């Protein structure tokens, strides 16, 4: 550690009124059942914070205004840094600068600088994401017989290290530039995927009580797609593998892709669609459009694999797999014990799809949907590379191995490293 850096425990920084760390509501401060509402103030739990640093405020549980007025603990503010500390430990996200009231659950903690002249809020986010801090969490998260858990008391014994505040701001700016580009890519990809969903309505749609246009053909979902198509992978062959934990709720592609010797699991190829079939994962919309591999691949046994039959395409089948009506039908047809139910594959013959007739309109819509999902895939690929570069730079910046602001020679060295990393990660795609 450089001589001008400071190391202090959370407790010491709180006593000096530099930092506030507070977890969510407990006991009497927990929202009551009658205070849980459909529309209201977000009550953020660990499941609402993604591994990629996003916060699903729209999809989070909501509490009433009366609950907010009554509960005085765990009130997060714009730009607070949120940390998951129970069950899923170590995910970090930053509250949007324009966020309204948000209440932390007992699974989440907010970190807030009380003295920006000594501790920069954005630097806190960078440090909490670093291996220096994450390593501390791993050492203490199994101290009880419960699920992984780092209590507020334990968090207050953790150590923060930071340079003078001008350098903190410079570190945050370097990482923030990458974060901004990553977030811009995500927004653009999300917009492309929403547009693809709208376009796909001109090609196929799940049949409901609404009228179907004349000349559209009705087929069961099991006729429109192949369920669990046959794919050959030799036992022991090294292949890409999609873990269920690598798929974020309602994401289009996995956050990470493992590689392992094949010993079992679902099998799929480029162009297929993955659909979670087990309690919990299906409710959270876990699945993926497989346009990120070029070889036969495997994944969790808890995925169903869909393959488009002409005239449907992978993009259209993926959109259909996200349709709330199809998902509700699958959930209603789960079998097994109440705790671990799975979708019965016979149910796919019991829900219908309407398919537009051959026409210029359908051909144009099919091409448009495919193009939009291709744009989304390109942005996803670039984002993976940017994220890897950010994650490679982060430990060097928050440990003082790379100091900022940089000299000309240091700047050139960092640019060389970034260029090399970019080429390395791009070559993997």
For each residue, the residues with C-beta under 8 A, 3 or more apart:
1: 5 7 161 399 400
2: 5 163 400 403
3:
4: 163 164
5: 1 2 161 162 163 400
6: 161 162 163
7: 1 159 160 161
8: 12 13 16 159 160
9: 12 13 156 157 158 159 160
10: 13 14 19 21 155 156 157 158 159 160
11: 14 15 156 157
12: 8 9 15 16
13: 8 9 10 16 18 19 119 160
14: 10 11 17 18 19 20 21 156
15: 11 12
16: 8 12 13
17: 14 114 115
18: 13 14 113 114 115 118 119
19: 10 13 14 111 112 113 114 119 124 160
20: 14 110 111 112 114
21: 10 14 109 110 111 112 152 155 156
22: 73 74 104 109 110 112 152
23: 26 74 85 104 106 108 109 152 155
24: 44 73 74 103 104 105 106 107 108 109
25: 29 30 31 71 73 74 103 104 105 106
26: 23 29 30 73 106
27: 30
28:
29: 25 26 70 71 72 73 74
30: 25 26 27 71 106
31: 25 35 36 43 63 67 71 103
32: 35 36 67
33: 36
34:
35: 31 32 63 64 66 67 70
36: 31 32 33 43 61 62 63 64
37: 40 62 63 64
38: 62
39: 62
40: 37 62 63 64 65 67
41: 62 63 64 65 67 68 100 101 102 103
42: 48 57 60 61 62 101 102 103
43: 31 36 60 61 62 63 103 105
44: 24 48 49 55 57 60 76 82 102 103 104 105 108
45: 48 60 61 105 107 108
46: 49 84 86 87 88 91 105 107 108
47: 88 249 284
48: 42 44 45 55 56 57 59 60
49: 44 46 53 54 55 56 82 84 88 91 92 93 108
50: 53 54 55 56 91 93 248 249 251 255
51: 91 248 255
52: 186 248 255 387
53: 49 50 91 92 93 94 129 179
54: 49 50 93 186 248
55: 44 48 49 50 60 82 93 95 96
56: 48 49 50 59 60 249
57: 42 44 48 60 96 99 102
58:
59: 48 56 249 250
60: 42 43 44 45 48 55 56 57
61: 36 42 43 45 105
62: 36 37 38 39 40 41 42 43
63: 31 35 36 37 40 41 43 67 68 71 103
64: 35 36 37 40 41 67 68
65: 40 41 68 69
66: 35 69 70
67: 31 32 35 40 41 63 64 70 71 103
68: 41 63 64 65 71 75 101 103
69: 65 66
70: 29 35 66 67
71: 25 29 30 31 63 67 68 74 75 103
72: 29 75
73: 22 24 25 26 29
74: 22 23 24 25 29 71 103 104 105 108 110
75: 68 71 72 101 102 103 104
76: 44 80 82 95 99 102 103 104 110
77: 80 95 99 110 112
78: 95 96 97 98 99
79: 94 95 97 121
80: 76 77 94 95 110 111 112 121
81: 92 93 94 95 110 111 112 121 124 125 128
82: 44 49 55 76 92 93 94 95 104 108 109 110 111
83: 90 91 92 108 109 110 111 128 155
84: 46 49 87 88 89 90 91 92 107 108
85: 23 89 90 107 108 109 137 149 150 151 155
86: 46 89 106 107 147 148 149 150
87: 46 84 107 147 148 149
88: 46 47 49 84 91 107 148
89: 84 85 86 137 141 148 149 150
90: 83 84 85 134 137 138 141
91: 46 49 50 51 53 83 84 88
92: 49 53 81 82 83 84 125 128 129
93: 49 50 53 54 55 81 82
94: 53 79 80 81 82 122 125
95: 55 76 77 78 79 80 81 82 99 102 110
96: 55 57 78 99
97: 78 79
98: 78
99: 57 76 77 78 95 96 102
100: 41
101: 41 42 68 75
102: 41 42 44 57 75 76 95 99
103: 24 25 31 41 42 43 44 63 67 68 71 74 75 76
104: 22 23 24 25 44 74 75 76 82 108 109 110
105: 24 25 43 44 45 46 61 74 108
106: 23 24 25 26 30 86
107: 24 45 46 84 85 86 87 88
108: 23 24 44 45 46 49 74 82 83 84 85 104 105
109: 21 22 23 24 82 83 85 104 152 155
110: 20 21 22 74 76 77 80 81 82 83 95 104
111: 19 20 21 80 81 82 83 124 128
112: 19 20 21 22 77 80 81 121
113: 18 19 116 118 119 120 121 124
114: 17 18 19 20
115: 17 18 118 119
116: 113 119 120 121 165
117: 165
118: 18 113 115 165
119: 13 18 19 113 115 116 123 124 160 162 165 168
120: 113 116 123 124 165 168 169 172
121: 79 80 81 112 113 116 124 125
122: 94 125 126 168 169 172 175 176
123: 119 120 126 127 162 168 169 171 172 398
124: 19 81 111 113 119 120 121 127 128 160
125: 81 92 94 121 122 128 129 172
126: 122 123 129 130 171 172 175 394 397 398
127: 123 124 130 132 133 160 161 162 398
128: 81 83 92 111 124 125 133 134
129: 53 92 125 126 133 134 394
130: 126 127 133 134 394 395 398 399
131: 134 135 395
132: 127 135 136 161 395 398 399
133: 127 128 129 130 136 137 158 160
134: 90 128 129 130 131 137 138
135: 131 132 138 139
136: 132 133 139 140 158 159
137: 85 89 90 133 134 140 141 150 158
138: 90 134 135 141
139: 135 136
140: 136 137 143 150 154 158
141: 89 90 137 138 148 149 150
142: 148
143: 140 149 154
144: 149
145:
146: 149
147: 86 87
148: 86 87 88 89 141 142
149: 85 86 87 89 141 143 144 146
150: 85 86 89 137 140 141 154 155
151: 85 154 155
152: 21 22 23 109 155 156
153: 156 157
154: 140 143 150 151 157 158
155: 10 21 23 83 85 109 150 151 152 158
156: 9 10 11 14 21 152 153
157: 9 10 11 153 154
158: 9 10 133 136 137 140 154 155
159: 7 8 9 10 136
160: 7 8 9 10 13 19 119 124 127 133
161: 1 5 6 7 127 132 398 399
162: 5 6 119 123 127 168
163: 2 4 5 6 167 168 171 400 403
164: 4 167 168
165: 116 117 118 119 120 168 169
166: 169 170
167: 163 164 170 171 403 404 405
168: 119 120 122 123 162 163 164 165 171 172
169: 120 122 123 165 166 172 173
170: 166 167 173 174 404 405
171: 123 126 163 167 168 174 175 397 398 404
172: 120 122 123 125 126 168 169 175 176
173: 169 170 176 177 404
174: 170 171 177 178 393 397 404
175: 122 126 171 172 178 179 390 393 394 397
176: 122 172 173 179 180
177: 173 174 180 181
178: 174 175 181 182 386 389 390 393
179: 53 175 176 182 183 390
180: 176 177 183 184
181: 177 178 184 185 386
182: 178 179 185 186 383 386 387 390
183: 179 180 186 187
184: 180 181 187 188
185: 181 182 188 189 379 380 382 383 386
186: 52 54 182 183 189 190 379 383
187: 183 184 190 191
188: 184 185 191 192 375 379
189: 185 186 192 193 252 375 376 379 380 383
190: 186 187 193 194
191: 187 188 194 195
192: 188 189 195 196 372 373 375 376 379
193: 189 190 196 197 252 372 373 376
194: 190 191 197 198
195: 191 192 198 199 372
196: 192 193 199 200 315 319 368 369 372 373 376
197: 193 194 200 201 319 322
198: 194 195 201
199: 195 196 202 203 365 368 369 372
200: 196 197 203 204 205 315 316 319 320 365 369
201: 197 198 205
202: 199 356 361 362 365
203: 199 200 311 312 313 316 355 356 362 365 366 369
204: 200 224 312 316 320 353 354 355 356
205: 200 201 320 323 353 354
206: 221 320 323 325 326 351 352 353 354
207: 212 218 351 352 353 354
208: 325
209:
210:
211:
212: 207 216 218 354
213: 216 354 356
214:
215: 357
216: 212 213 354 355 356 357
217: 354 355 357
218: 207 212 352 353 354 355
219: 223 224 352 353 355
220: 223 224 348 349 350 351 352 353
221: 206 224 225 320 326 348 349 351 352 353
222: 225 227 348 349
223: 219 220 309 349
224: 204 219 220 221 308 309 312 317 353 355
225: 221 222 273 306 307 308 309 312 317 348
226: 229 306 307 308 309
227: 222 304 305 306 345 348
228: 266 304 305 345
229: 226 268 269 272 305 307
230: 267
231: 267 268 269 296
232: 267 296
233: 237 239 262 267 296 297 298
234: 237 262
235: 262 263
236: 261 262 263
237: 233 234 261 262
238: 259 260 261 262
239: 233 259 260 261 262 295 296 297 298
240: 257 258 259 293 295 297 298
241: 257 258 259 260 262 265 297 298 299
242: 246 247 254 257 258 274 288 297 298 299 300 303
243: 246 247 254 258 299 300
244: 247 276 281 286 299 300 302 303
245:
246: 242 243 254 255 256 257 258
247: 242 243 244 251 254 255 274 276 281 286 287 288
248: 50 51 52 54 251 255 286
249: 47 50 56 59 284 285 286
250: 59 284 285 286 322
251: 50 247 248 254 255 286 288
252: 189 193 288 289 318 373 376 380
253: 288 289 291 292 377 380
254: 242 243 246 247 251 257 288 292
255: 50 51 52 246 247 248 251
256: 246
257: 240 241 242 246 254 292 293
258: 240 241 242 243 246
259: 238 239 240 241
260: 238 239 241 263
261: 236 237 238 239
262: 233 234 235 236 237 238 239 241 265 298
263: 235 236 260
264: 298 301
265: 241 262 298 299 300 301
266: 228 274 298 299 300 301 303 304 305
267: 230 231 232 233 296 297 298 305
268: 229 231 272 274 290 296 297 298 299 303 305
269: 229 231 272 290 293 295 296 297
270: 290 291 293 294
271: 290 291 307 308 314
272: 229 268 269 290 305 306 307 314
273: 225 287 288 289 290 305 306 307 308 314 317 318 321
274: 242 247 266 268 287 288 290 299 303 304 305 306
275: 282 287 303 304 305 306 321 330
276: 244 247 281 282 284 285 286 287 302 303 304
277: 281 282 302 303 304 330 342 343
278: 281 282 302 340 341 342 343
279: 282 283 334 339 340 341 342
280: 283 284
281: 244 247 276 277 278 284 286 302
282: 275 276 277 278 279 285 286 327 330 331 334 343
283: 279 280 331
284: 47 249 250 276 280 281
285: 249 250 276 282 322 327
286: 244 247 248 249 250 251 276 281 282
287: 247 273 274 275 276 303 318 321 322
288: 242 247 251 252 253 254 273 274 292
289: 252 253 273 314 315 318 373
290: 268 269 270 271 272 273 274 293 297 314
291: 253 270 271 314 373 374 377
292: 253 254 257 288 377 380 381
293: 240 257 269 270 290 297
294: 270
295: 239 240 269
296: 231 232 233 239 267 268 269
297: 233 239 240 241 242 267 268 269 290 293
298: 233 239 240 241 242 262 264 265 266 267 268
299: 241 242 243 244 265 266 268 274 303
300: 242 243 244 265 266 303
301: 264 265 266
302: 244 276 277 278 281 342
303: 242 244 266 268 274 275 276 277 287 299 300
304: 227 228 266 274 275 276 277 343 345
305: 227 228 229 266 267 268 272 273 274 275
306: 225 226 227 272 273 274 275 317 321
307: 225 226 229 271 272 273 317
308: 224 225 226 271 273 312 313 314 316 317
309: 223 224 225 226 312
310:
311: 203 355 358 362 366
312: 203 204 224 225 308 309 316 317 320 355
313: 203 308 316 317 366 369 370
314: 271 272 273 289 290 291 308 317 318 370 373
315: 196 200 289 318 319 369 370 372 373
316: 200 203 204 308 312 313 319 320 366 369
317: 224 225 273 306 307 308 312 313 314 320 321
318: 252 273 287 289 314 315 321 322 373
319: 196 197 200 315 316 322 323 369
320: 200 204 205 206 221 312 316 317 323 326 353
321: 273 275 287 306 317 318 326 327
322: 197 250 285 287 318 319 326 327
323: 205 206 319 320 326 327
324: 327 328
325: 206 208 328 329 351
326: 206 221 320 321 322 323 329 330 351
327: 282 285 321 322 323 324 330 331
328: 324 325 331 332
329: 325 326 332 333 347 350 351
330: 275 277 282 326 327 333 334 343 347
331: 282 283 327 328 334 343
332: 328 329
333: 329 330 343 344 346 347 350
334: 279 282 330 331 341 342 343 344
335: 341 342 344
336: 340 341 342
337: 340 341
338: 341
339: 279
340: 278 279 336 337
341: 278 279 334 335 336 337 338
342: 277 278 279 302 334 335 336
343: 277 278 282 304 330 331 333 334 347
344: 333 334 335 347
345: 227 228 304 348
346: 333 349 350
347: 329 330 333 343 344 350 351
348: 220 221 222 225 227 345 351
349: 220 221 222 223 346
350: 220 329 333 346 347
351: 206 207 220 221 325 326 329 347 348
352: 206 207 218 219 220 221
353: 204 205 206 207 218 219 220 221 224 320
354: 204 205 206 207 212 213 216 217 218
355: 203 204 216 217 218 219 224 311 312
356: 202 203 204 213 216 359 361 362 365
357: 215 216 217 362
358: 311 362 363
359: 356 362 363
360: 363 364
361: 202 356 364 365
362: 202 203 311 356 357 358 359 365 366
363: 358 359 360 366 367
364: 360 361 367 368
365: 199 200 202 203 356 361 362 368 369
366: 203 311 313 316 362 363 369 370
367: 363 364 370 371
368: 196 199 364 365 371 372
369: 196 199 200 203 313 315 316 319 365 366 372 373
370: 313 314 315 366 367 373 374
371: 367 368 374 375
372: 192 193 195 196 199 315 368 369 375 376
373: 192 193 196 252 289 291 314 315 318 369 370 376 377
374: 291 370 371 377 378
375: 188 189 192 371 372 378 379
376: 189 192 193 196 252 372 373 379 380
377: 253 291 292 373 374 380 381
378: 374 375 381 382
379: 185 186 188 189 192 375 376 382 383
380: 185 189 252 253 292 376 377 383 384
381: 292 377 378 384 385 426 429
382: 185 378 379 385 386
383: 182 185 186 189 379 380 386 387
384: 380 381 387 388 425 429
385: 381 382 388 389 421 422 425 426 429
386: 178 181 182 185 382 383 389 390
387: 52 182 383 384 390 391
388: 384 385 391 392 421 425
389: 178 385 386 392 393 418 421 422 425
390: 175 178 179 182 386 387 393 394
391: 387 388 394
392: 388 389 395 396 417 421
393: 174 175 178 389 390 396 397 402 414 417 418
394: 126 129 130 175 390 391 397 398
395: 130 131 132 392 398 399 401
396: 392 393 399 401 402
397: 126 171 174 175 393 394 401 402 404
398: 123 126 127 130 132 161 171 394 395
399: 1 130 132 161 395 396
400: 1 2 5 163 403
401: 395 396 397
402: 393 396 397 406 410 414
403: 2 163 167 400 406 410
404: 167 170 171 173 174 397
405: 167 170
406: 402 403 410 411 414
407: 410 411
408: 411 412
409: 412 413
410: 402 403 406 407 413 414
411: 406 407 408 414 415
412: 408 409 415 416
413: 409 410 416 417
414: 393 402 406 410 411 417 418
415: 411 412 418 419
416: 412 413 419 420
417: 392 393 413 414 420 421
418: 389 393 414 415 421 422
419: 415 416 422 423
420: 416 417 423 424
421: 385 388 389 392 417 418 424 425
422: 385 389 418 419 425 426
423: 419 420 426 427
424: 420 421 427 428
425: 384 385 388 389 421 422 428 429
426: 381 385 422 423 429
427: 423 424
428: 424 425
429: 381 384 385 425 426
